[in-house]
């Protein structure tokens, strides 16, 4: 495993990540052990640990992960959450993705949980993540060969859909599946991905953007994905 650069304030990031998870738990987004949260930390990704009671999260319940292999870095004592491969695929494919929020809300774990007519378009032809850049046209159902990385998309409410995730969520297979979805759609989709059986993943340059995307998905969903009340104030969140 090659050496990775880590932020000098990694321990502070751990504390803030855990505090945010507790607030998301209190606001109803992450009941029990459901949901997960991640952010970049230098060359690594800091993510919530597996089987974590979100209401009791503390700095020890976070894991620094090698983004290419999906394994905890040397010295880590916890194992990353089961959804880590999806987090890592988004962090790796989207250069401006600093934070990923995952919620597993009732009604939000299957593609047919969303109204195909909601928002800017149905899930099958929803636009793809190129954060406001208008140079990404509609594409074929596969990642573009010349442009392997995209920016996240602007406002919208219908997330892109990954209906058949790999049977085994490992970094390689999951990254290929996520690239195929994000690279095979046009600009204009919200920064949100609905993964069958797992829930909704939203992302952004900071926590505020990721939560704003989650709000837009909730507003356009049938049934609602969450209450949306009491969402933590992203002020002070460190990228």
Secondary structure, DSSP 8 states (H G I E B T S, - for coil): -------TTHHHHHHHHHHHHHHHHHTTSS-TT--EEEEEETTEEEEEBTT--GGG--GGGEEEE-TTT--B-TT--S-B-TTHHHHHHHHHHBTT--EEEEE--TT-SSGGGS-TTSTTS-GGG--B--TT-TT-----SS--SS---B----S-SS-EEESS--SS--HHHHHHHHHHHHHTS-BT--SEEEETTTEEEEEESSHHHHHHHHHHHHHH-SS-S---TT----TT---
